[in-house]
Amino acid sequence: MNDKIKINLQMAGASYPLTINREDEEMVREAAKQVDIRFNAYREHYQNVSPERIIAMVAYQFSLENLQMKDRNDTEPYTTKIKELTEVLEAYFKEQ
């Protein structure tokens, strides 16, 4: 069974044919929907701006959110603290 499918996404007034993994279809379509929602919101607010510039603003907005999410999901400080606490506990139990 082939787990790849061909779909057509509609975004910003254009059609984009893609071949994707079947299990990714829902996420891919939702991503295209989110692009279209933001594109239409910008287009309504900035009626005299070209579609190319609007799509750049949409890409910037998604990129900024992605970077902000990476900062929020940074587990390094927690991992470091857990290692420190583990070392303290191990040292304590070795003394006992």
Secondary structure, DSSP 8 states (H G I E B T S, - for coil): ---EEEEEEEETTEEEEEEEEGGGHHHHHHHHHHHHHHHHHHHHH-TTS-HHHHHHHHHHHHHHHHHHHHHHT--HHHHHHHHHHHHHHHHHHHH-
